[in-house]
Amino acid sequence: MSTLTPGALLARRYRLIDRVGAGGMSVIWRARDEVLDRTVAVKVLSAALAADARFRDMVRDEARAAAQLVHPNVATVHDYAETVAPDGTVTAFVVLELLTGEELESRLTAGPLPWPEAVRVCAEVAEALAAAHRLGIVHRDVTPANVMLTPIGAKVLDFGIATRIGAPDEDAEGETFGTPAYVAPERLDGTPAQPATDSYALGVLLYETLTGRVPMPAETWDELTRALKAERAPTPPDVPGLPPSVAELCMRCLARDPLARPTAHVAAAELRAAVAPTEPAPLVAEPVASRRRTVLVTAAIAAVLAFGAATLVALFRDGPHPGATVAQPTAPPSTPAAPASTPSAAAVATSLGEALRRLEGVIAEGQQAGDIRHDTALDLRNLLPALRAADTRADRLTLLREKVAVRADEGAISGAYAERLDLALAGFPTG
């Protein structure tokens, strides 16, 4: 990498113009794509990293995953290539959209942003993350250094350590990727990659853009571990004029429990609503209202099930179109009413193990049938171990059922399987 100079041609296509940035892992060049006649950014990996075939494979796979993302708030990945010099030196590089603007990290050196701007920027970051999560990708390094402020909005950069939902969240030596102050607590325990870790980083980003400081300062993994063990929860951001809903959302993103955090999709909707309360609600906001309706309906169904009225559940599931007239059947005089304590077919499971197996079975069937998207199935499986703790199980069940409703609103779970998952969750023992 050190031998590259302006004018060099990489892969017989990319003519280097000048260096525009550098870091510990790479140097970024402005370059000309001589095939498509456009200016691009070329991120050249350090020679030490490029010499490692495993690292090159990882970067290529992650560039390939990031290239699937077509979103106005994501820097576009155009290409990945490798060249070999006569002396055997490998040059590996990623070709990206060339952006003009200012890094959020640089902007924050002057202090926090005005709260409307901070909320807008974080809404755009949340929308980018939601798009990545829909494709099963977790960014894992959402920081101000990886957000560019451009004339057309914020752009999320550098999916260099992104990975697939459900993949191991550490390297071959067991080390954690990322920037300590933005890393979710569960990542230190090696929990498989999940969207909730990006939601945590989004909360840190929102807190920092509003206040000018991170909620839990940590330069190293040891400092982060000590800070987490101290269990001092950050105080909500106190900014004049800031809507209470934004401060509350920030704290939900920073929750220690991954199940308690909002999805990036929901966070984007709530942030957008906070900066444009008088404008027509954006399309992304609909799932929030829909989620609440779904949660209310599923809670009502669970209550009915608890009292054994299985026929009413069948009516909700298989009944006529809303608005149609439903004849109310009258039981024959000789038919005694069922006791109120009679359990329904979806009653509480006899054991935690049985309840977990039932839920895992529904997830597997839905995934095989194409009714539960692959990345969503992995995400749900990653959250199941949290249901084993008896003292917090009731709260976690409520949060997980709400998360199922949100995923259904996003189209990642069909309506039929969202209902089956909710019924399976309703059957969990809570004690």
C-alpha positions in Angstrom: 0.0 0.0 0.0 2.9 2.4 0.8 4.1 2.1 -2.8 0.9 3.5 -4.3 1.2 6.9 -5.8 -1.1 9.3 -7.7 -1.5 8.1 -11.2 -1.2 4.4 -10.4 -3.8 2.1 -12.1 -5.5 -0.6 -10.1 -7.1 -3.6 -11.7 -6.6 -1.9 -15.1 -9.5 0.3 -14.3 -9.1 2.6 -11.3 -6.7 5.5 -11.7 -5.6 7.0 -8.4 -5.8 10.8 -8.1 -5.0 11.7 -4.5 -5.4 10.5 -0.9 -8.4 11.8 0.9 -8.2 9.9 4.2 -6.4 7.3 6.2 -6.9 5.0 9.2 -5.2 2.1 10.9 -6.7 -0.4 8.5 -6.8 1.4 5.2 -6.0 4.5 3.0 -8.8 6.1 1.0 -8.0 7.5 -2.4 -10.0 9.6 -4.8 -9.8 7.7 -8.1 -11.2 7.7 -11.6 -13.1 4.7 -12.9 -11.8 4.6 -16.5 -14.4 2.1 -17.6 -17.5 3.9 -16.4 -15.9 7.4 -16.5 -16.8 8.5 -13.0 -15.0 9.5 -9.8 -15.0 7.0 -7.0 -13.4 6.4 -3.6 -11.0 3.5 -3.4 -10.4 2.1 0.1 -7.0 0.2 0.0 -6.4 -2.2 2.8 -3.1 -2.1 4.7 -0.4 -4.4 3.4 -0.4 -6.4 6.6 -4.1 -7.1 6.4 -4.1 -7.7 2.6 -1.4 -10.3 3.1 -3.8 -12.4 5.2 -6.1 -14.5 2.9 -8.7 -14.9 5.7 -9.0 -11.2 6.2 -9.3 -10.6 2.4 -12.0 -13.2 2.3 -13.9 -11.6 5.1 -13.6 -8.1 3.6 -14.7 -9.4 0.2 -17.7 -11.2 1.7 -18.7 -8.1 3.7 -18.3 -5.9 0.6 -20.5 -8.3 -1.3 -23.2 -8.1 1.5 -23.0 -4.3 1.7 -23.3 -4.0 -2.1 -26.8 -5.4 -1.8 -27.8 -2.3 0.1 -29.4 0.3 -2.2 -30.6 3.1 0.1 -30.2 6.9 0.1 -28.6 6.9 3.5 -26.0 4.2 2.7 -22.7 4.8 0.9 -22.9 2.6 -2.2 -20.3 -0.2 -2.7 -19.3 -0.5 -6.3 -16.6 -3.2 -6.4 -14.0 -5.3 -4.7 -10.7 -6.3 -6.3 -7.2 -7.6 -5.6 -4.0 -7.2 -7.6 -0.7 -9.0 -7.1 2.6 -7.2 -7.7 5.6 -9.0 -9.3 7.1 -9.4 -5.8 4.0 -11.2 -4.6 2.6 -8.2 -2.6 -1.2 -8.2 -2.6 -3.2 -5.0 -2.9 -6.8 -5.5 -1.9 -9.3 -2.7 -2.2 -13.0 -1.7 -2.0 -14.5 0.8 -4.5 -17.1 3.0 -3.0 -19.3 6.0 -3.9 -17.3 9.2 -3.4 -19.1 11.5 -1.0 -18.7 15.2 -0.4 -19.4 16.5 3.0 -18.2 16.3 6.6 -17.8 13.4 8.9 -20.1 13.6 11.9 -17.1 13.0 14.1 -15.5 16.1 12.8 -18.7 18.1 13.2 -19.0 17.0 16.9 -15.6 18.5 17.8 -17.4 21.9 17.8 -20.0 20.6 20.3 -23.4 18.9 20.1 -25.8 19.5 17.3 -29.0 21.5 17.6 -31.5 18.9 18.8 -33.6 19.0 15.6 -30.5 18.4 13.4 -29.3 15.6 15.8 -32.7 13.9 15.6 -32.9 14.2 11.8 -29.4 12.8 11.4 -30.1 9.9 13.7 -33.4 9.2 11.9 -31.5 8.9 8.7 -29.0 6.6 10.3 -31.8 4.5 11.7 -33.4 4.2 8.3 -30.1 3.0 6.8 -29.7 0.4 9.6 -33.3 -0.8 9.1 -32.6 -1.4 5.4 -29.5 -3.4 6.4 -31.4 -5.4 8.9 -34.1 -6.3 6.4 -31.3 -7.9 4.3 -30.0 -9.7 7.4 -26.9 -7.5 7.8 -25.7 -6.1 11.2 -23.3 -3.1 10.9 -21.6 -3.5 14.3 -19.6 -0.2 14.1 -22.1 2.7 14.1 -20.1 5.7 15.3 -19.7 9.3 14.3 -16.6 8.4 12.3 -18.8 6.2 10.1 -21.5 8.8 9.4 -21.0 11.4 6.7 -23.1 14.5 6.6 -23.7 15.3 2.9 -25.9 17.9 1.1 -28.5 15.3 0.6 -28.5 13.8 4.1 -26.5 11.5 6.4 -24.8 8.5 4.8 -23.7 5.5 6.8 -20.2 4.4 5.8 -17.9 1.4 6.3 -19.6 -1.9 6.5 -16.1 -3.3 7.0 -17.0 -5.3 10.1 -20.6 -5.9 9.2 -21.8 -9.5 9.4 -24.9 -11.6 9.0 -27.6 -11.8 11.7 -26.9 -14.9 13.8 -23.2 -15.1 12.9 -20.5 -15.3 15.6 -19.9 -11.8 16.9 -16.2 -12.1 17.5 -13.1 -12.9 15.5 -11.2 -16.2 15.4 -9.2 -15.3 18.6 -12.5 -14.5 20.5 -11.9 -10.7 20.3 -14.8 -8.3 19.9 -15.0 -6.0 16.9 -16.0 -2.4 17.1 -15.5 0.8 19.1 -15.9 0.2 22.8 -18.1 3.1 23.8 -20.6 2.1 21.1 -20.6 -1.7 21.8 -23.7 -3.2 23.3 -23.1 -5.1 26.6 -24.2 -8.5 25.3 -21.5 -8.4 22.6 -18.8 -8.8 25.3 -20.4 -12.2 26.1 -20.1 -13.4 22.5 -23.9 -13.3 21.8 -24.4 -14.0 18.0 -24.9 -10.8 15.9 -28.3 -9.3 16.1 -30.0 -6.0 15.0 -30.4 -5.0 18.7 -26.7 -4.3 18.9 -27.0 -1.7 16.2 -30.0 -0.2 18.0 -27.7 0.2 21.1 -25.1 2.0 19.0 -27.8 4.2 17.6 -28.8 5.2 21.1 -25.1 6.1 21.9 -25.0 8.1 18.6 -28.2 9.9 19.5 -27.0 10.7 23.0 -23.7 12.0 21.7 -25.1 14.2 19.0 -27.5 15.7 21.5 -25.1 16.2 24.4 -21.6 16.2 22.9 -20.5 13.2 25.0 -21.1 9.4 25.0 -23.3 8.0 27.8 -20.6 5.5 28.9 -17.1 6.6 28.1 -14.7 3.8 27.3 -11.5 3.8 25.2 -10.7 0.1 25.8 -12.5 -3.1 26.4 -11.3 -3.2 30.0 -12.7 0.2 30.6 -16.0 -0.8 29.1 -16.2 -3.9 31.2 -15.5 -1.9 34.4 -18.2 0.6 33.4 -20.8 -2.1 32.8 -20.0 -3.8 36.1 -20.5 -0.5 37.9 -24.1 -0.7 36.7 -24.5 3.1 36.7 -27.2 3.8 34.2 -26.8 6.9 32.1 -29.2 9.8 32.8 -31.5 10.9 30.0 -30.2 13.6 27.7 -31.2 17.0 29.2 -31.5 19.4 26.2 -33.6 22.5 26.2 -36.6 22.0 23.9 -36.0 18.3 23.3 -39.3 16.4 23.1 -39.5 14.0 26.0 -40.3 11.2 23.5 -36.8 11.5 22.0 -35.1 11.3 25.4 -37.2 8.3 26.2 -36.4 6.6 22.9 -32.7 7.2 23.5 -32.9 5.4 26.9 -34.8 2.5 25.3 -32.0 2.1 22.8 -29.5 2.1 25.6 -31.3 -0.6 27.6 -29.1 -3.4 28.8 -31.7 -6.0 27.7 -31.6 -6.4 23.9 -35.3 -7.3 23.9 -36.2 -3.9 25.5 -34.6 -1.9 22.6 -36.7 -0.7 19.7 -35.9 -1.9 16.2 -34.1 0.5 13.9 -37.3 0.7 11.9 -39.4 1.8 14.9 -36.6 4.2 16.1 -36.6 5.9 12.7 -40.3 6.4 12.7 -40.3 7.9 16.2 -37.4 10.2 15.4 -39.1 11.4 12.2 -42.3 12.1 14.1 -40.4 14.2 16.7 -38.9 16.6 14.1 -42.0 16.8 11.9 -45.0 16.6 14.3 -47.2 18.8 12.0 -46.3 17.1 8.8 -48.1 14.1 7.3 -46.8 11.0 9.0 -44.2 9.3 6.8 -44.9 5.8 5.4 -42.3 4.4 7.8 -44.4 5.5 10.8 -47.3 3.2 10.0 -45.8 0.0 11.6 -45.7 1.8 15.0 -49.4 2.3 15.1 -50.0 -1.0 13.6 -47.7 -2.7 16.1 -49.7 -1.2 19.0 -52.9 -2.4 17.5 -51.4 -5.9 17.0 -50.1 -6.0 20.6 -53.5 -5.0 22.0 -55.3 -7.6 19.9 -52.8 -10.4 20.8 -53.0 -9.4 24.5 -56.8 -9.7 24.3 -56.5 -13.1 22.6 -54.1 -14.3 25.3 -56.6 -13.2 28.0 -59.4 -15.1 26.3 -57.2 -18.2 26.0 -56.4 -18.0 29.7 -60.2 -18.4 30.4 -60.5 -21.2 28.0 -62.7 -19.5 25.3 -61.0 -21.3 22.4 -64.0 -20.7 20.1 -63.5 -17.0 20.3 -59.9 -17.4 19.2 -61.1 -19.4 16.2 -63.5 -16.6 15.4 -60.7 -14.0 15.4 -58.6 -16.3 13.2 -61.1 -17.8 10.8 -64.1 -15.6 11.1 -65.7 -13.5 8.3 -64.4 -10.3 6.9 -64.8 -7.3 9.2 -68.2 -5.8 8.7 -70.0 -9.0 7.9 -72.9 -10.1 10.1 -72.1 -12.9 12.4 -74.9 -15.1 13.7 -74.4 -15.7 17.4 -74.9 -19.4 18.2 -77.1 -20.4 21.1 -76.0 -23.4 23.1 -78.7 -26.1 23.6 -80.3 -26.0 27.0 -78.9 -29.4 27.8 -75.3 -28.4 27.1 -73.6 -27.2 30.3 -71.2 -24.2 30.0 -67.5 -25.0 30.2 -66.0 -24.1 33.6 -64.2 -20.8 33.5 -60.9 -22.5 34.6 -60.8 -25.0 31.8 -57.5 -24.4 29.9 -57.6 -23.9 26.1 -55.6 -25.8 23.5 -52.8 -23.1 23.8 -52.8 -23.1 27.6 -49.7 -22.7 29.7 -47.1 -25.4 28.8 -46.4 -28.0 31.5 -42.7 -27.0 31.5 -40.3 -24.4 30.3 -38.6 -27.0 28.1 -41.9 -27.9 26.4 -42.7 -24.2 25.8 -39.3 -23.5 24.2 -39.6 -26.6 22.0 -43.1 -25.4 20.9 -41.8 -22.0 20.0 -38.7 -23.3 18.3 -41.0 -25.6 16.3 -43.2 -22.7 15.1 -40.1 -20.7 14.1 -38.7 -23.7 12.1 -42.0 -24.4 10.4 -42.5 -20.7 9.5 -39.0 -20.5 8.1 -39.3 -23.6 6.0 -42.7 -22.4 4.7 -41.3 -19.0 3.7 -43.6 -17.3 6.2 -40.7 -16.2 8.5 -37.8 -14.6 6.8 -34.4 -16.3 7.3 -32.7 -13.5 9.1 -35.8 -12.9 11.3 -35.8 -16.6 12.3 -32.2 -16.3 13.3 -32.9 -13.2 15.3 -35.8 -14.8 17.2 -33.7 -17.9 18.0 -30.9 -15.7 19.4 -33.5 -14.1 21.8 -34.9 -17.4 23.1 -32.2 -18.0 25.8 -33.4 -14.8 27.5 -36.7 -16.6 28.4 -35.0 -19.0 30.7 -34.6 -16.5 33.6 -37.7 -16.9 35.7 -37.4 -13.6 37.5 -37.6 -11.5 34.3 -39.5 -13.9 32.0 -42.8 -12.1 32.1 -41.3 -8.8 31.0 -39.2 -10.5 28.3 -42.3 -12.3 27.0 -44.1 -9.1 26.6 -41.2 -7.5 24.8 -40.7 -10.5 22.5 -44.4 -10.6 21.6 -44.2 -6.9 20.7 -41.1 -7.5 18.6 -43.0 -10.3 16.7 -45.8 -7.8 16.0 -43.3 -5.2 14.7 -41.6 -7.9 12.5 -45.0 -8.8 11.1 -45.7 -5.1 10.3 -42.4 -5.0 8.5 -43.4 -8.0 6.4 -40.7 -10.3 7.8 -43.4 -12.6 9.4 -46.7 -13.5 7.8 -49.9 -12.7 9.7 -50.7 -16.4 10.2 -47.3 -17.1 11.7 -47.2 -13.9 13.8 -50.4 -15.2 15.4 -48.9 -18.7 15.9 -45.8 -17.2 17.5 -47.9 -15.1 19.8 -50.0 -18.1 20.9 -46.8 -20.0 21.6 -45.4 -17.2 23.6 -48.7 -16.9 25.5 -48.2 -20.6 26.6 -45.0 -19.9 28.4 -44.9 -20.5 32.2 -44.3 -17.1 33.8 -43.2 -18.3 37.2 
